[in-house]
Amino acid sequence: MCGRYELHAHPAAIALAFGLAAPPEIVPRYNIAPMQQVPIVRINAHGARELAFVRWGLVPRWAKDPAIGAKMINARGETVRDKPAFRTAYRRHRCLLPANGFYEWMARDGGTGGKQPVHVALKDGAPLAFAGIAERWLGPDGEPLDTCAIVTTEANALLTPVHERMPVIIAPADYARWLDPTVADPADLIAPYDNDSLRYAPVSTRVNTVRHDDASLIAPIAPVLAEALAEPPDEEPPAEPLPPVAKPKQSALF
């Protein structure tokens, strides 16, 4: 699964990587958690790519209570096409979530020594893109709430010792097809990412607390020896609620 990630790339680098018309108004964030406002790249009503801010935790259009989004931060790639909560968003409102890396928690000492956070990123340090789906929920007063979920898949061989799941990472060459609403089912893109392109390292347990948000969180604390890693943890530390991050004004999409 993916329950915490970070994005610190320069706005100009994000615009270049994702084909945006202009650098977005965005600041580095090193501890992005569920139910916060997060940036996504989507196709707008004019057919162009735009960066918008939505809440992480998808709320289906038919939901009675938007609090359900806290349980829908991830959508399993194996069932995203068919599950009622996700299938419409998958077919019509796919998006990309820019990131520089994500965190997972692995068991230490055979599960008796607590959990060690690790930071996963591309070896070259470039921004990456999680496969996402987005939806718009209308409240009783007609106020819209835009939300998203990250699509996950089974972990690749590199990350299997750390966790059994990982976010689906879309390669730059496939951005257009994932975002294209005329492509009904790009199922072949839902797959573990290339082992040789990723690296990971243990980081400080300060990342466990959401209020900690600075560059030291992604600094490695020691080399990782794959043969020393224990079985993956059952779950990550729960995210602490924070006040929502202010989002810039944006045009309607749905």
C-alpha positions in Angstrom: 0.0 0.0 0.0 1.0 3.7 0.1 0.2 5.7 3.2 2.8 8.4 3.2 4.9 10.1 0.5 6.9 13.2 -0.3 7.3 15.8 -3.1 10.1 18.3 -3.0 10.9 18.9 -6.7 11.2 22.5 -7.9 7.9 23.7 -9.5 9.7 24.2 -12.8 10.9 20.6 -12.7 7.4 19.4 -12.0 6.0 21.4 -14.9 8.7 20.0 -17.3 8.2 16.4 -16.1 4.4 16.4 -16.4 3.9 18.7 -19.4 2.2 21.5 -17.6 1.8 24.9 -19.2 3.4 26.7 -16.3 5.2 25.9 -13.0 2.6 25.2 -10.3 2.3 27.1 -7.0 3.6 24.4 -4.8 6.1 24.1 -1.9 8.2 21.1 -0.8 6.4 18.6 1.5 8.3 15.7 3.0 5.5 13.9 4.9 2.3 13.9 2.9 -0.5 12.0 4.7 -4.0 10.8 3.9 -6.9 13.3 4.1 -4.6 16.1 3.3 -4.8 18.2 0.1 -2.4 16.8 -2.5 -1.5 17.8 -6.0 -2.6 15.7 -9.0 -2.1 16.1 -12.7 -5.3 15.6 -14.7 -6.9 16.5 -18.0 -9.2 19.5 -17.7 -12.4 20.4 -19.5 -10.3 21.9 -22.4 -8.3 18.7 -22.9 -5.1 20.1 -21.4 -3.1 18.9 -18.5 -3.4 20.9 -15.3 -2.2 20.5 -11.7 -5.0 20.7 -9.2 -5.3 20.1 -5.4 -7.7 17.4 -4.1 -8.1 15.6 -0.9 -6.3 12.2 -0.6 -8.9 9.6 0.2 -11.5 9.0 -2.5 -15.2 9.6 -1.8 -17.5 7.9 -4.4 -20.2 10.1 -5.8 -22.9 7.9 -4.2 -21.4 8.1 -0.7 -23.6 9.5 2.1 -20.7 10.6 4.3 -17.4 12.0 3.0 -15.6 10.5 6.0 -15.5 7.3 4.0 -12.5 8.7 2.1 -10.2 7.9 5.1 -10.7 4.2 4.2 -10.1 4.7 0.5 -6.6 6.2 0.2 -5.6 3.2 -2.0 -7.3 1.3 -4.8 -6.1 -2.2 -5.4 -5.1 -2.5 -9.1 -6.5 -6.0 -9.3 -10.0 -4.9 -8.5 -10.1 -1.2 -9.4 -11.9 -1.9 -12.7 -14.8 -3.6 -10.9 -15.2 -2.3 -7.4 -18.2 0.0 -7.2 -16.3 2.6 -5.2 -13.6 3.0 -7.8 -14.7 1.7 -11.3 -16.2 5.0 -12.5 -13.2 7.0 -11.4 -10.9 4.5 -13.1 -12.7 4.6 -16.4 -13.3 8.4 -16.6 -11.1 10.3 -14.1 -7.6 8.8 -14.0 -4.9 11.1 -12.7 -1.2 11.2 -11.8 0.2 12.1 -8.4 3.6 13.7 -8.6 6.1 12.5 -6.0 9.8 12.2 -5.3 9.5 9.2 -3.1 7.3 7.3 -0.7 7.6 5.6 2.7 7.0 2.1 3.8 7.5 0.4 7.2 9.3 -3.0 7.6 9.5 -5.2 10.6 12.8 -5.4 12.5 14.3 -8.4 14.2 11.7 -10.8 12.9 8.8 -8.6 14.0 9.9 -8.2 17.6 11.9 -5.0 17.2 9.2 -2.6 16.0 9.0 -1.1 12.5 11.6 0.7 10.5 10.5 3.4 8.0 12.2 3.3 4.6 12.2 5.9 1.8 11.8 4.6 -1.7 12.7 6.7 -4.7 14.1 6.6 -8.3 17.8 6.1 -8.4 18.3 9.2 -10.5 16.3 11.3 -8.0 13.8 12.5 -10.7 10.1 13.1 -9.9 7.9 10.0 -10.4 4.2 9.6 -10.9 1.8 7.4 -9.0 -1.2 6.1 -10.9 -4.3 7.8 -9.4 -8.0 8.0 -9.8 -10.1 11.0 -8.9 -13.8 11.7 -8.1 -16.1 14.6 -7.3 -18.6 14.4 -4.4 -21.4 16.9 -3.9 -22.4 17.8 -0.4 -26.1 18.4 0.6 -25.5 22.1 0.0 -24.1 21.4 -3.5 -20.5 22.2 -2.4 -18.1 20.0 -4.4 -15.3 17.9 -2.8 -12.6 16.6 -5.1 -10.8 13.5 -3.9 -8.3 10.9 -5.1 -6.8 7.5 -4.4 -3.5 5.9 -5.3 -3.7 2.7 -7.3 -1.5 -0.1 -5.8 -0.1 -3.4 -7.0 2.0 -6.3 -5.7 5.5 -5.3 -4.7 8.4 -5.9 -7.1 11.3 -8.1 -6.2 13.3 -5.2 -4.7 10.5 -4.1 -2.3 9.0 -7.5 -1.4 11.2 -7.7 1.7 9.9 -4.4 2.8 6.2 -4.6 2.0 3.9 -6.9 0.0 2.3 -3.9 -1.9 3.6 -0.8 -3.7 2.0 2.1 -5.5 1.6 1.8 -9.3 4.3 4.0 -10.8 3.6 5.2 -14.3 6.5 5.7 -16.7 6.7 9.1 -18.4 6.2 7.5 -21.8 2.8 6.2 -20.5 1.5 9.4 -18.9 -0.6 10.4 -21.9 -2.3 7.0 -22.1 -3.1 6.8 -18.4 -4.6 10.3 -18.4 -6.5 9.8 -21.7 -10.3 9.4 -20.8 -10.9 7.8 -24.2 -8.8 4.9 -23.1 -11.2 2.8 -21.1 -8.9 0.3 -19.5 -5.1 0.7 -19.6 -4.8 -2.4 -17.4 -1.3 -3.2 -18.7 0.0 -0.2 -16.9 -1.0 -1.6 -13.5 2.1 -3.6 -12.7 5.1 -3.5 -10.4 7.7 -0.9 -11.4 11.1 -1.9 -12.7 13.5 -3.1 -9.9 16.6 -1.6 -11.4 15.1 1.9 -11.5 14.3 2.2 -7.7 16.3 2.3 -4.5 15.4 2.4 -0.9 17.1 3.2 2.4 16.0 3.4 6.1 15.2 6.8 7.4 14.4 8.4 10.8 11.3 7.3 12.7 10.5 11.0 12.9 8.5 10.4 9.7 6.0 8.5 11.9 4.7 11.8 13.2 2.9 13.8 10.5 3.8 17.2 12.0 7.4 16.5 11.2 7.9 17.8 7.7 11.4 18.7 6.6 14.2 17.4 4.4 15.9 15.4 7.1 13.1 12.8 6.8 14.4 11.5 3.6 18.1 11.4 4.7 19.3 7.7 4.9 20.4 6.7 8.4 22.3 3.5 7.3 22.9 1.2 4.3 20.2 -1.3 3.7 21.2 -5.0 3.6 18.4 -6.9 1.9 19.4 -10.2 3.5 18.9 -8.6 7.0 15.3 -7.5 6.4 12.5 -9.3 8.2 9.0 -10.1 6.9 6.9 -7.0 5.9 4.8 -5.3 8.6 1.1 -5.7 8.7 0.3 -2.0 8.7 1.9 1.4 8.9 1.6 3.8 11.7 -1.7 5.7 11.4 -1.6 9.2 9.9 -2.2 12.0 12.4 -4.9 14.5 11.2 -3.6 17.9 10.2 -5.4 21.0 9.2 -6.0 20.9 5.4 -3.3 22.5 3.2 -4.7 25.6 1.5 -5.4 24.9 -2.1 -5.2 27.4 -4.9 -8.3 28.2 -6.9 -8.8 25.9 -9.8 -11.2 25.3 -12.7 -13.9 22.6 -12.6 -13.2 19.4 -14.3 -16.2 17.0 -13.8 
